[in-house]
Amino acid sequence: MDFLKSALMIVVGPDEGLLVSLKTAMDELKETLFSNVSERVAVMLKEDLESLGPMKTSEVEKDQQNIIYMCKQLEINGKILIGGGEALV
């Protein structure tokens, strides 16, 4: 299993946080996510995203901040590497 898929499995939880955070995300980001999960999960996420009703921008931004926080914690704990810095030797 590749690294991005492993990281996504850790970040994607049972709640709607990721789904809500995708509401205002750029299409490129959505496609990156959808291409790194199974086809079945991608279809489910897309359908769920389409079915979400209107939400307050502050709610969406809160969930986006939670995703960023989780990613930063994963980086601190050595689970993922954020950014495209120099290669490790």
Rosetta silent file (secondary structure, phi, psi, omega in degrees, C-alpha in Angstrom):
SEQUENCE: MDFLKSALMIVVGPDEGLLVSLKTAMDELKETLFSNVSERVAVMLKEDLESLGPMKTSEVEKDQQNIIYMCKQLEINGKILIGGGEALV
SCORE:     score description
SCORE:     0.000 S_00000001
   1 L     0.000  132.649 -176.957    0.000    0.000    0.000 S_00000001
   2 L   -77.883  163.931 -170.911    1.487    3.325   -0.929 S_00000001
   3 H   -60.461  -43.307 -178.577    2.235    6.046    1.589 S_00000001
   4 H   -63.599  -41.137  178.323   -0.533    8.471    0.561 S_00000001
   5 H   -63.433  -39.587  177.866   -3.175    5.764    0.832 S_00000001
   6 H   -62.597  -44.457  179.365   -1.906    4.851    4.293 S_00000001
   7 H   -63.799  -40.715  179.293   -2.060    8.472    5.408 S_00000001
   8 H   -63.528  -37.870  179.716   -5.566    8.864    3.998 S_00000001
   9 H   -63.694  -33.382  178.994   -6.737    5.798    5.903 S_00000001
  10 H   -73.140  -41.979 -175.154   -5.507    7.401    9.119 S_00000001
  11 H   -75.658  -39.152 -177.449   -7.086   10.811    8.412 S_00000001
  12 L   -75.875  113.617 -178.806  -10.423    9.577    7.037 S_00000001
  13 L  -112.109 -174.124 -176.877  -12.506    8.715   10.045 S_00000001
  14 L   -73.758  -12.505 -178.884  -16.089    7.674   10.670 S_00000001
  15 L   -87.916 -178.758 -177.620  -17.344   11.240   10.982 S_00000001
  16 L   -92.406   10.196 -175.204  -18.186   13.697    8.223 S_00000001
  17 H   -54.834  -48.167  179.721  -15.179   15.950    8.875 S_00000001
  18 H   -65.569  -44.135 -178.267  -13.347   15.066    5.685 S_00000001
  19 H   -60.317  -47.263  179.618  -16.510   15.174    3.629 S_00000001
  20 H   -63.351  -40.717 -178.140  -17.505   18.596    4.951 S_00000001
  21 H   -65.591  -22.707  179.079  -13.984   19.920    4.465 S_00000001
  22 H   -79.449  -11.787 -175.810  -14.146   18.940    0.781 S_00000001
  23 H   -53.721  -40.265 -178.262  -17.198   21.139    0.184 S_00000001
  24 H  -112.068   10.770 -178.538  -15.108   24.151   -0.805 S_00000001
  25 L   -71.060  153.557  177.052  -11.926   22.323   -1.794 S_00000001
  26 L   -66.319  149.303 -179.565  -10.391   22.810   -5.240 S_00000001
  27 H   -57.517  -36.944 -179.948  -11.289   20.150   -7.807 S_00000001
  28 H   -60.561  -41.629  178.449   -7.621   19.159   -8.099 S_00000001
  29 H   -66.150  -44.160  178.311   -7.488   18.315   -4.392 S_00000001
  30 H   -58.958  -45.602 -178.655  -10.727   16.336   -4.584 S_00000001
  31 H   -64.922  -35.851  176.100   -9.442   14.345   -7.556 S_00000001
  32 H   -61.781  -44.837  178.094   -6.175   13.607   -5.756 S_00000001
  33 H   -62.540  -50.122 -176.289   -8.137   12.221   -2.844 S_00000001
  34 H   -62.476  -31.486 -179.122  -10.528   10.239   -5.041 S_00000001
  35 L   -80.285   -7.046 -179.114   -7.657    8.723   -7.020 S_00000001
  36 L  -113.161   15.781  171.663   -5.986    7.501   -3.825 S_00000001
  37 L  -127.454  169.321  179.875   -8.878    5.544   -2.384 S_00000001
  38 L   -62.575  158.470  179.999  -10.701    2.542   -3.792 S_00000001
  39 H   -59.884  -39.964  179.830  -13.176    3.170   -6.585 S_00000001
  40 H   -62.364  -44.860  179.318  -16.040    2.173   -4.291 S_00000001
  41 H   -65.912  -40.095  179.044  -14.960    4.647   -1.596 S_00000001
  42 H   -61.265  -44.525  179.222  -14.471    7.398   -4.204 S_00000001
  43 H   -62.760  -44.260  179.871  -17.992    6.867   -5.549 S_00000001
  44 H   -62.278  -44.061  179.065  -19.437    6.890   -2.032 S_00000001
  45 H   -61.988  -43.723  179.838  -17.569   10.083   -1.124 S_00000001
  46 H   -62.032  -43.814  179.270  -18.702   11.809   -4.323 S_00000001
  47 H   -64.434  -44.613  179.109  -22.327   10.815   -3.742 S_00000001
  48 H   -63.613  -37.946  179.315  -22.209   11.886   -0.102 S_00000001
  49 H   -64.290  -41.603  178.739  -20.590   15.178   -1.083 S_00000001
  50 H   -66.383  -30.253 -176.501  -23.340   15.880   -3.615 S_00000001
  51 H   -84.864  -10.258  178.069  -26.030   15.122   -1.039 S_00000001
  52 L   -66.130  132.486  177.117  -24.684   17.541    1.573 S_00000001
  53 L   -79.990 -176.474  178.141  -26.955   20.504    1.944 S_00000001
  54 L   -60.225  143.091  179.417  -25.884   24.101    2.416 S_00000001
  55 L  -135.485  156.142  174.951  -23.536   24.686    5.325 S_00000001
  56 L   -68.069  139.390  177.843  -22.086   27.678    7.072 S_00000001
  57 H   -56.852  -37.164 -179.178  -18.658   28.597    5.777 S_00000001
  58 H   -63.328  -33.921  177.449  -17.409   28.636    9.373 S_00000001
  59 H   -67.495  -43.093  179.559  -18.405   24.951    9.779 S_00000001
  60 H   -63.944  -46.113 -179.552  -16.539   23.964    6.624 S_00000001
  61 H   -63.519  -35.393  177.460  -13.465   25.958    7.659 S_00000001
  62 H   -62.394  -46.138  179.234  -13.527   24.366   11.129 S_00000001
  63 H   -66.707  -34.723  176.139  -13.445   20.879    9.599 S_00000001
  64 H   -64.116  -41.937  178.376  -10.672   21.932    7.220 S_00000001
  65 H   -64.424  -36.315  177.551   -8.626   23.164   10.184 S_00000001
  66 H   -64.469  -39.701  177.775   -9.216   19.837   11.959 S_00000001
  67 H   -64.122  -44.085  178.393   -7.864   17.946    8.923 S_00000001
  68 H   -61.065  -43.756  178.777   -4.799   20.212    8.869 S_00000001
  69 H   -59.766  -46.593  179.720   -4.286   19.632   12.592 S_00000001
  70 H   -60.378  -41.733  179.076   -4.501   15.839   12.158 S_00000001
  71 H   -64.428  -41.724  178.355   -1.982   15.952    9.315 S_00000001
  72 H   -64.084  -38.419  177.279    0.421   18.070   11.356 S_00000001
  73 H   -65.427  -39.417  177.082    0.117   15.616   14.263 S_00000001
  74 H   -63.296  -37.966  178.196    0.866   12.718   11.910 S_00000001
  75 H   -67.190  -45.103  179.090    3.945   14.579   10.691 S_00000001
  76 H   -58.416  -38.539 -178.435    5.113   15.312   14.243 S_00000001
  77 L   -84.490    5.396  176.512    4.703   11.620   15.094 S_00000001
  78 L    75.514   15.946 -178.785    6.694   10.592   12.033 S_00000001
  79 L   -83.757  -32.196  177.738    3.730    8.925   10.286 S_00000001
  80 L  -137.971  162.277  176.020    3.769   11.192    7.228 S_00000001
  81 L  -120.011  118.952 -178.305    6.140   13.706    5.650 S_00000001
  82 L   -96.342  138.463  179.339    4.533   16.938    4.503 S_00000001
  83 L    92.792  165.958 -177.642    6.086   18.949    1.722 S_00000001
  84 L  -110.036   41.833 -177.607    8.512   17.967   -0.951 S_00000001
  85 L   -58.071 -167.873 -177.919   11.729   18.814    0.852 S_00000001
  86 L   -63.080  153.632  176.675   15.076   17.228    0.258 S_00000001
  87 L   -67.609  146.122  177.549   15.398   13.474   -0.029 S_00000001
  88 L   -87.822  139.820  178.632   16.333   11.647    3.138 S_00000001
  89 L  -122.478    0.000    0.000   19.587    9.653    3.154 S_00000001
